[in-house]
């Protein structure tokens, strides 16, 4: 079984994807990691994030091992990593360089320890539209802008990241604009995606709602 979960930042898709992977014993692929890895590598090398040729070269050289190494960097999950990922992900050549790795995973999904899995849960922004259009179940998880900004601000504060709600909100507005207006694979629901608005849901309610939908789909 292949499940895709797309949506904007801080909508709750990452938490949901990890929970569903655990519940159904499926592999978990956070596709945002590949773009964060490319973006962060460019930041660390002091490369211009608007230079598509440079970003393409970094993407072509990215390996799974390098991605996992970068994932331990303190800025990988910070706003720096998120903004860098959003900027390099607009480049068609970067997306093309990373697409095959993401698609191949659905053919032979594995757990983090390398053992085979009977399916996978994808977490990203175009997994249902581009990476795995053949997925069995597709979700598009969203929430209001103010709710998402508040969630992300609290997440940063808990990690000791010095920022303000206003800055987080502004960055989120700009990121949503870039993601939705990019020429290649813009952020949007797949035609057959199930829209899940988590604005008024806590984590447990979100997970329960998704499982209910999946079980209903499986019984059809």
Phi, psi and omega in degrees: 000131176247125179240131176247141179227107179249166178154170180285173181299141175063024177277342180110009185290324180295314178299317180294315181300314180296320181293318180292322178298319179291316183297317184262005179057052179244160176290158182235126179236109175271098185292340178296338180299323183293323180284324175297321180296315179295312181298315181293321178300322178292320178298315182294332180266005181058038178269153180286119182292350178263003180269101184296321181297318180293319180294321179297318180297317178297318181296319181295331183268355183289131175244165178299319181297317180294320179299316180293325177296314180294332183295343179270354179289140182301335181268358183299316181259006180277179177297329178299313179294320181294316179293320179296318179298317180297322183288317182282337182288348179282346184278121180304322183290328176291315181297320180294321181294330184261347186296315184300318179301319181290319181290320181299330181299325181291337180281326179222069182293143178224156175283174183301332181272003176093354179283147183297148177238158181270020180157183183208155172248122179261137179238120181185212181236343178220027184289328180275339182263326187238307186292309182228067179296347179269005184306149181289320181222133181236130175246147167237107184264130182218174177194165181296154182301316182294322178295316181295319179295320179295319178298314182292322178298315179295324178296315179295317181299320180295332180270000180080017180278124183279109178204183178233158178300319182299319179291319179298317180297314181296317178298322181292321177299314181293320180293316178301320180296313179298314184294324183277339184256357181296147185289329180254124177049061178295155180292113177196156179290147170294155182301329181255019180282151175265121182278127179235106180269118185258013185307321183250014182254145167269179185300316182297319180294321179297313180296316180298320180295318181293317179297320178300318179294316180297314180297324178293321179292322181293333183277351181285000000 
